[in-house]
Amino acid sequence: MEKANVQFLGDVLEWDMQVRKTEKVWLTEEEISDGDFLAIFRLDGLDEIIMWGTGGTAGHSAVVLTLDGRKQVVESQDAWYWPKHKIQRNEWKDWV
Protein backbone atom coordinates (compact mmCIF):
# COMPACT_ATOMS: atom_id res chain seq x y z
CA MET A 1 0.00 0.00 0.00
CA GLU A 2 2.85 2.39 0.79
CA LYS A 3 4.30 1.90 -2.71
CA ALA A 4 0.88 2.59 -4.25
CA ASN A 5 0.55 5.79 -2.21
CA VAL A 6 4.03 6.98 -3.23
CA GLN A 7 3.12 6.24 -6.87
CA PHE A 8 -0.14 8.17 -6.49
CA LEU A 9 1.70 11.22 -5.12
CA GLY A 10 4.11 11.04 -8.02
CA ASP A 11 1.30 10.80 -10.55
CA VAL A 12 -1.05 13.48 -9.23
CA LEU A 13 1.25 15.91 -7.39
CA GLU A 14 4.40 15.22 -9.41
CA TRP A 15 6.15 14.66 -6.08
CA ASP A 16 9.07 12.32 -6.69
CA MET A 17 9.65 11.07 -3.16
CA GLN A 18 13.16 9.81 -2.56
CA VAL A 19 14.26 7.27 0.02
CA ARG A 20 16.51 8.97 2.55
CA LYS A 21 18.15 8.06 5.81
CA THR A 22 16.14 9.46 8.68
CA GLU A 23 16.58 9.58 12.40
CA LYS A 24 13.83 9.66 14.96
CA VAL A 25 13.53 12.92 16.84
CA TRP A 26 11.89 12.76 20.23
CA LEU A 27 10.79 16.12 21.61
CA THR A 28 10.15 16.57 25.31
CA GLU A 29 7.35 18.69 26.77
CA GLU A 30 9.94 21.36 27.57
CA GLU A 31 10.88 21.61 23.89
CA ILE A 32 7.36 22.29 22.62
CA SER A 33 5.36 25.46 23.09
CA ASP A 34 1.77 26.61 22.90
CA GLY A 35 0.82 27.15 19.29
CA ASP A 36 3.39 24.77 17.82
CA PHE A 37 1.95 23.38 14.59
CA LEU A 38 2.39 19.69 13.82
CA ALA A 39 2.22 18.87 10.11
CA ILE A 40 1.67 15.13 9.73
CA PHE A 41 2.22 12.90 6.72
CA ARG A 42 1.35 9.21 6.70
CA LEU A 43 1.26 6.80 3.79
CA ASP A 44 -2.18 5.62 4.87
CA GLY A 45 -4.26 6.46 1.79
CA LEU A 46 -6.38 9.14 3.43
CA ASP A 47 -3.51 11.63 3.74
CA GLU A 48 -2.73 11.26 0.05
CA ILE A 49 -6.33 12.13 -0.91
CA ILE A 50 -6.20 15.20 1.36
CA MET A 51 -2.86 16.21 -0.17
CA TRP A 52 -4.31 15.80 -3.67
CA GLY A 53 -7.30 17.97 -2.77
CA THR A 54 -5.26 20.70 -1.07
CA GLY A 55 -2.13 20.57 -3.19
CA GLY A 56 -0.06 20.34 0.01
CA THR A 57 2.42 17.83 1.38
CA ALA A 58 0.76 17.20 4.76
CA GLY A 59 -2.41 15.22 5.20
CA HIS A 60 -3.15 15.99 8.83
CA SER A 61 -2.42 18.80 11.25
CA ALA A 62 -2.55 19.37 14.98
CA VAL A 63 -1.54 22.10 17.42
CA VAL A 64 0.03 22.08 20.88
CA LEU A 65 -1.78 23.94 23.67
CA THR A 66 -1.47 24.00 27.44
CA LEU A 67 -4.91 23.17 28.82
CA ASP A 68 -5.68 22.43 32.45
CA GLY A 69 -1.97 22.89 33.18
CA ARG A 70 -0.87 20.10 30.83
CA LYS A 71 0.61 20.10 27.31
CA GLN A 72 -2.07 18.81 24.96
CA VAL A 73 -2.19 18.03 21.26
CA VAL A 74 -5.48 19.28 19.81
CA GLU A 75 -6.74 17.88 16.52
CA SER A 76 -9.78 16.82 14.58
CA GLN A 77 -9.90 13.28 13.27
CA ASP A 78 -12.30 10.43 12.76
CA ALA A 79 -11.01 7.73 15.15
CA TRP A 80 -8.45 6.22 12.79
CA TYR A 81 -5.62 6.58 15.29
CA TRP A 82 -7.53 7.33 18.51
CA PRO A 83 -10.70 5.74 19.90
CA LYS A 84 -12.44 9.14 19.84
CA HIS A 85 -13.52 11.09 16.79
CA LYS A 86 -14.07 14.78 16.00
CA ILE A 87 -12.27 17.55 17.91
CA GLN A 88 -10.15 16.10 20.68
CA ARG A 89 -7.14 16.68 22.85
CA ASN A 90 -4.61 14.20 24.14
CA GLU A 91 -1.72 14.76 26.51
CA TRP A 92 1.59 15.21 24.71
CA LYS A 93 3.13 12.23 26.52
CA ASP A 94 0.33 9.96 25.23
CA TRP A 95 0.10 11.50 21.77
CA VAL A 96 3.80 11.38 20.95
N, C-alpha and C positions, 0 to 999 in steps of 0.2 A: 504494500500500500504506500509506503514511503516513496518508493521509486516512482509510482504512478503520480503522486502528488508533486514531486520534483519535476516530472515531465510536464504536468499540467501548468505549473508556474512558468516553465520555459516556453510553453506553447502560447499561453494567453497573456503573460506579463513580459515575455522576452527576458526573463530573469534566469540567467545561466548560473545556477548555484554550483559552487565549487566545494569539493571536500577540503576541509582544512583542519589542522590540529587545533583542538580547543582544550581549554582547561576550565574546570569548574571554579566558579567564584562564589564564595559563601559570604554574604553580608550579614553583619550582626545588627541588632536593633540600634546600637549606637551609631552605625554608619548610614542609617536611613533617616529621612526627615519627613515631616508633614508635607504633603504635596508632591512627593516623589512619584513620578509616572513610571509605570511598569509596562513596557511594550512586549507582548508575548507572541511567540511564533511557534506553532506546533505543526508537525506534518500529520494532522489528524483528519484531513478532508474538509472539515468545517472552516478552519482558518483559511484555507486556500480559496474557498468560495467567497469569504469576506474580503480577502485581499483582491480577488478579481473584481468584486463589486466596487471597492473603494479605490483601487489602484495603488494601495499601500503595500508595505512589506511586514505588517503585523496584523494578526487576526484577532487579537484579544488585547484588552487593556485593563489596567487596574491602577489604583492610587493608594498611597500610604497616608493614613491619618491617625492621630492620637485621639482615641475615644475612650471615655471612662478610665483615663490614665494609662491605657495600654496601646502599643503600636498595633494598628489594624490594617489589613489590606481590604479595600472596599472595591467591589466589582459587581457586575451584572452577568449572570450566566444561567444556563438552563439545566443544572444538575449533571453535567457531563463529568466534572471532576470533583464536585462536592455533593453531598446528599440533599442540599437545599437548592432551590432555583430562585431566580429573580435577583433583586438587589440584596447583597449580603455583605457581611464583614467577617473576617476571620483573623485571629491573632497572628502576627507576623511569624512567631515561632511555629505555629501549626501550618501556616500557608506555605512557608518556604520549604 
